[in-house]
Amino acid sequence: MRSVLKALTGRDDPAGRTAPGRVRLVLLLAVAAVTLALPSFADRQALAIYILAGLAAMVTVGLSLLMGYAGQISLGQASFYAIGAYTAGLLTVHGAPPLLGLLAAPMLAATFAAVVGIGLLRLRGHYLAFATLALQLILLSVLAQSEWAGGAIGLQGIPRLSVGEVELDEDVHYAYLVWSGLAVTLLVAYNLVHSRAGRGLRALATSEVAAAASGVPVGRYRLAVFAMSAAFAGLAGGIYAFYLGYLGPGSFPVLLSIEYVVMAVIGGLGTVTGGVVGAVAIVMLVQLLNDIGTQPGMPSFAPSVLSYAVYGLLLVIVVLYLPRGLVPALRRERS
């Protein structure tokens, strides 16, 4: 309870909150109330955007910590999203309880990340970025050619998520499930950042050499954050599988991994809430670009071209004018 209060107000004692702390609490409660109320008034299309925004935020929170604290750039985060989705889908298609599939999704994604991370994290900079990109391309190739995963046709017949006799059979149920999952990831991420290990991660983000000299186990911390970011992506993938009921290699394109990087950079690297802000902003922007690209007279490749162009433009603007992202910039303006 104390950690929750501190996350909301910046103080352990609610009776000792400062005025800025009270304002922050009121704003967060207002945002939470609006977020929880939206599914009740949204139509089917708006609910789909709402759910996809929450799923993207879960992935981006982990990626923001990975890039902001461990200093590692991943261009293949969608591969862990896919692993979580296929884990949940394959288990339930073959008769496992859906809840077991959902719980196994983040665990397998984190385990896979920990195994491949032992080798991958020896790389630095653009070498690591290209290695994670190659990892996703290999995974997509394997999924497309494997009959046990549905091949190029995809995995079909994934049942809805159910717990005992209770089945989540409406989109509004998944809207609340996704944002409940996001709340859990935010709480885990916040407690990690403000723990003893979090202080080591902040030292690692400043200087690996200085952190190692201070006794911080650099390699172990870097691998732990890599696995945790994969677990967040795997959990999102598991929910996505039950929500959609179908999975295919085309559901996890390379562009999706690039979107996550853009979300993390725009929201603010190394911030817990930056991933949420960046994810919501980009998902809304993608929907707008899709609407523009699918207008009569537009070529079929217009949505993809518009997406790449706008992502590049946004990254240039953020790097030039908001190098730390939206959330840190807003904090500076408020102070």
N, C-alpha and C positions, 0 to 999 in steps of 0.2 A: 504493500500500500504506500509506503513511504517513497519508494522509487517512482511510483505512478505520480504522486503529488509533486515530486521534484521534476519529473518530466514535463508536467503541465505548468508549473509555476517558477521553477528554478530554485525553490526553497524546500527544505524538509518539513518545516512547520507551517501549516496553513494559517495559523494565527499571526505569523510574522511576515506575511506576504507584503511586498512593496506594491506601490501603485502600478508600475509596469507589469509586475507579476500577476496582479488581478486582471489587468487589461488582457494580458496574454491568455489567462484562463478563460475569460469570457469569450474571447475570439475563438479559441479552440473548441469550447463547448458549443458555440454557435455553428461553427463549421461542421462539427460532429452531428448536431441536430439536423442541419440541412442535408448532410450526406445520408443520414438514416431515413429521412423523410422522402428523398427523391424517388426511390423505387416504387413507392405507393402511387405516385402520380405520373410516372413515365410510361410511354407506350413501348411496344416491343423493340423498335429500333433504338430508342433512347436507352432501354435496359441493356441491350447488347453493347452499346458504347460504354455504359456504366460498368459493366462486368469486365470488358476488355481493358478499361482504364485501371481497374483494381488489380487485375492480373499483371499488367505491365508494371504497375507500381511495386508489386511484390518482388519482381525480378530486379527492377532498377534500384531498389533499396540496397540489396546485396551487392550489386555492381558498383554502386556509389561508394560503399565502404571498401570494396576491393581496390578500386582505382584511387580513392581519396586517402586511404590509410596504408594499404599494402603497396601502393604505387604500381600496381599491375594492370595493364590494359588487356581486356578480353574482348575479342571480336567474334567469339563463339558462344556467347551466353545462351543463345537460343538452343544450343545443343543440350544443355542441362534441362531446359524447359521441355524439349522433346523427350529426353530420357524419363523425366517424371511423368509425362503424359502417356508414353507407351508402357511404362511400368504399371500404372493404374489401369490402363485399357486392357493390356494383355492378361493381367491377373484376373480381372473381373470377367472377361470373355471366356476364360478357361475355368470359371466356376468359383473363384475366390470371392469372399465377401467384399463389397465395394469399399467399406470402411478400411479393410486391410489394404486394399489397393491404394487408397489415398494416403495411408500412413507410410506405406512402402515407397511411395514416389519420392519424397524428399530424402529418405534414407539411402536409396540406391543412387540418386543423383549425387549426393554428398560423398558416398563411398567411391563412385566412379571418379569424381573430381579429385579426391584424395590420392587415388592410385595414379592417375595420369599426371597429377600436379607434382608428384615427386620428381618427374623428369622435366615437365614443361616449365616449372618455376625456376629452373636453373637458367632459363633464358631471360633476357632483359629487353625492354623497349619494344621496338617494332618487330624484333625476332619473336617475342612472346605473342604479340598481337597476331602475326601471321600464323604462328603455330596453333593458336586457338581457333583461328579461321579454318585452317586445314582440318582440325579435329571435327568441326561441324560438317565440312564437306564430306569427310570420310563417313561420318555417322549417317548423313543423308543418303549417301551411296549404298551403304549397307542396308538401311531400311527399305530403300527402293528395290533392292534385289533379293530381299529375304521373304520367302513365303510365310514364315511364321509371324512376320510383322505386317502381313497384308500386301507386301510388295508395292509396286507403283500405284495399284488401285487403292490401297489404304486399308486400315483396320476399321471394320464396320461392326455394328451391333453392340456397341458399348452401352450397358444399361445406365440408367440414372442412378445417382448416388442415393443410397438408402442406409439407414441405421435401424436394424430390427424391422419393425413394421412401418416405420416412418420413411417415406420416399420423397426426395426433393424432385418434384415433377413439373415445377413452374420456374420460369426465368427469375421471378422475384426472389425465390428461395436462393438461387445461386448468387444473386446480387448481394444478399446479406451474408452468404457464406464467404464470398470473395473478400468482402471488406472486413469480415471477422478475421479471416486469415491474414489480411494486411495488418490489422491491429496487433495480431500476435507477432508478426515479423518486425513491426516497429518496436514493440516492447523488448523483444530479444535483442535487436540491434542497439537500442538505447542502453540497455543494461550492459551489453558488451562494451560499448564505447566508454561508459562511465565506470567500468570496473578496473581492476589492476591491470588486466590484459589490455584494456583500452588505452591506458597510459603508455604502455609499451608500443601499441599501434601508432599512437600519436608521435612518439619518438621515432618510430620506423618511418613514418611519413615525412618527417623533417630531414632525417639523415640516417641511412642504413648503417654507415660506418660508426656514427656516434651512438646509435642504438645498440649495436653489437658490442661496442666498447663499454657500454653501461650495463651489460649483462642481459640484454633482451635477446631471447632466442629467435633471431630474425627469420630463419627458415621455417621453424615450426609455426610461428605466428602467421607468416604469409600463407602457408598451406592451410591453416585453420580458417582464415578469412576466405580463401578460395573455396574451401569445402562448404562453408556456411552460405556463401553467395549462391553456390550450386543447389544447396538445400532449399533456399527460398525459391529459386527458379523451378526446382522439382515439385515443390508443393503447388505452385501456380499451375504447372503443367498438369498435375493430377486433377485439379479442379476443372481445368480446361477440358480434359478428356471426358469427364462426366457431363459437363455442360453441353458440349457439342455432340457427343455420341459418335463421333467419327474422327479418325486421325489419318493423315497422309503425309508423306515427305514434303509436299508442297505447303503444308501448314506451318513449316518452320524454315522459311527462306533465310538466306544470308542477310537480306535487307532487314529482317527482324532484329538480328544482333546489332546491326548498325543503329537501328532505332533506339535500342536500349542504351547504347553509348551516348547518343545525342540527348536522350532523356536525362541521363546521369550528369552530363556536362552542363546542360541548361539549368537543371534544378540546383546543382551545387555538389561537387564532389566532396566526400567526407562528411556529409550532413545526413542525418536520419530522415528528415522531412523533405530534403531536396529531391530525393527519388520520386516521392509522391507528386510533388509540384511539377517536376519535369515530365513524368509519365502522363498525368492528366492533360497537360498543355499539348504534348505531342499527339496523343490519341485524338484529341479534339481537332488538331490541325490536320492529321491524316484523314479524318472523316471529311473535313472541308475540302481537302485536295482531291479526294475520291469523288466527291460531289461535282467538283469543277471538271475533273478529268473524264467523267462519264456523261458530260453534257452532249447533246446531239451535235455532230460535226467534229467532235474531238477524236483523234486516233486512239486505237486500243492501248497503245503504250503510254498514253498521256499521264495516267496516275503515277506510274513508276518514275517517269522522267521528272514530273513535278515534285515527287517526294525527294528524289536525290538532289535536285536543284535547291529546294527549300532547306533540306538538312544541311547542305554545304553552306548556304547563306547564313543560316542560324548559327552554325558553329563559328563562322568567321566573326559575326557580330558579337557573340558571347565572348570569344577569346579577346577581341579588341576592347570591348566596352564593359563587359561583366565577366572578367577572367575567373572569378570564383563562383559564378552562377547566380541564379535569381534569389535563392533563400539567403545566402550571406550578404548580397547587395541590399535586400530589404531590411535585414537586421542592422546594417550600417546606417541606413537612412533613418530607421526608427530611433537609433541611439543618438 
